[in-house]
Amino acid sequence: MDYRVDDKLLTQVKSELQITFTERDDSLRKAIQRGMAFISSRVGPVKFVGDTETEIVANDLLMNYCRYYWDGYRQMFPIDYQSDILHLQILNGSSRRSFNEAKAD
């Protein structure tokens, strides 16, 4: 899966974390990519930008992952957000199943 971080997503994360400087943008992009990979490895392929419920929940989870990463508590994220990860697994599975059923018709 491609974990490309566009400028809009980077800006969103920086705003969420209240980061105003640009010196660590490369490091922050890597953190975002790691978050995308971590979340996708638990819930399956998912988009992190968009207006569907699944995309909004995935984006919120990514923002929280980045917060934990930035603050140096990445190892606690799976524990603290276990129920949110499970919720996203269910949402993502349901939306992918609906998509596949619609595609088969």
CORZI-V860948 format. One record per residue. N is the residue number from 0. RES is the residue in three letters. SS is DSSP state (a for helix, b for strand, c for the rest). NEAR is the number of other C-alpha atoms within 10 Angstrom. Layout:
[[N & RES & SS & NEAR] [N & RES & SS & NEAR]]
//
This chain:
[[0 & MET & c & 8] [1 & ASP & c & 8] [2 & TYR & c & 16] [3 & ARG & c & 12] [4 & VAL & c & 14] [5 & ASP & c & 9] [6 & ASP & a & 10] [7 & LYS & a & 10] [8 & LEU & a & 17] [9 & LEU & a & 16] [10 & THR & a & 14] [11 & GLN & a & 13] [12 & VAL & a & 21] [13 & LYS & a & 19] [14 & SER & a & 11] [15 & GLU & a & 13] [16 & LEU & a & 15] [17 & GLN & c & 9] [18 & ILE & c & 12] [19 & THR & c & 9] [20 & PHE & c & 8] [21 & THR & c & 9] [22 & GLU & c & 8] [23 & ARG & c & 9] [24 & ASP & a & 14] [25 & ASP & a & 11] [26 & SER & a & 11] [27 & LEU & a & 19] [28 & ARG & a & 20] [29 & LYS & a & 15] [30 & ALA & a & 20] [31 & ILE & a & 24] [32 & GLN & a & 18] [33 & ARG & a & 17] [34 & GLY & a & 21] [35 & MET & a & 26] [36 & ALA & a & 17] [37 & PHE & a & 15] [38 & ILE & a & 22] [39 & SER & a & 20] [40 & SER & a & 11] [41 & ARG & a & 13] [42 & VAL & a & 18] [43 & GLY & c & 15] [44 & PRO & c & 17] [45 & VAL & c & 21] [46 & LYS & c & 17] [47 & PHE & c & 22] [48 & VAL & c & 15] [49 & GLY & c & 12] [50 & ASP & c & 9] [51 & THR & c & 12] [52 & GLU & a & 13] [53 & THR & a & 23] [54 & GLU & a & 18] [55 & ILE & a & 16] [56 & VAL & a & 22] [57 & ALA & a & 28] [58 & ASN & a & 21] [59 & ASP & a & 15] [60 & LEU & a & 21] [61 & LEU & a & 23] [62 & MET & a & 21] [63 & ASN & a & 19] [64 & TYR & a & 26] [65 & CYS & a & 28] [66 & ARG & a & 20] [67 & TYR & a & 16] [68 & TYR & a & 19] [69 & TRP & a & 14] [70 & ASP & a & 10] [71 & GLY & c & 10] [72 & TYR & c & 12] [73 & ARG & a & 17] [74 & GLN & a & 11] [75 & MET & a & 12] [76 & PHE & a & 16] [77 & PRO & a & 15] [78 & ILE & a & 10] [79 & ASP & a & 10] [80 & TYR & c & 14] [81 & GLN & a & 11] [82 & SER & a & 11] [83 & ASP & a & 15] [84 & ILE & a & 20] [85 & LEU & a & 13] [86 & HIS & a & 16] [87 & LEU & a & 25] [88 & GLN & a & 21] [89 & ILE & a & 14] [90 & LEU & a & 18] [91 & ASN & a & 22] [92 & GLY & a & 17] [93 & SER & a & 13] [94 & SER & a & 16] [95 & ARG & a & 15] [96 & ARG & a & 12] [97 & SER & a & 12] [98 & PHE & a & 11] [99 & ASN & a & 11] [100 & GLU & a & 10] [101 & ALA & a & 9] [102 & LYS & a & 8] [103 & ALA & a & 7] [104 & ASP & c & 5]]
//
